[in-house]
Amino acid sequence: MAKFEVYQSGKNNEFRFRLKADNGQIILSSEGYSSKAACLNGISSVKKNSKDPKRFVKSTTPGNMFRFALVATNKETIGVSQNYKSESGRNNGIDSVARNATKAEIKELAK
């Protein structure tokens, strides 16, 4: 089953989340948040915005890899994907976020 994992990392002990698909692949990762409450709000935003295909912004890296970001209505980035070798891989990643985010459980990982 798909899940959001909430964890602390980095020098500042920021809270982050990652969305994992049914197969355990990470399909979306967040930036750091200063509090767990803010991180959980980020997850709520993913659940809401992943329903709208216009919220996925596709891009290509300088090394010709493909990726996407999920953005809120205010254009703020909520989460980013890994790099994909192909456009179709990236599009499958977008489909997976759209399909899994709304039903994913939230799991807090121990520090």
Secondary structure, 3 states (H helix, E strand, C coil): CCEEEEEEECCCCEEEEEEECCCCCEEEECCCECCHHHHHHHHHHHHHHCCCHHHEEEEECCCCCEEEEEECCCCCEEEECCCECCHHHHHHHHHHHHHHHHHCEEEECCC
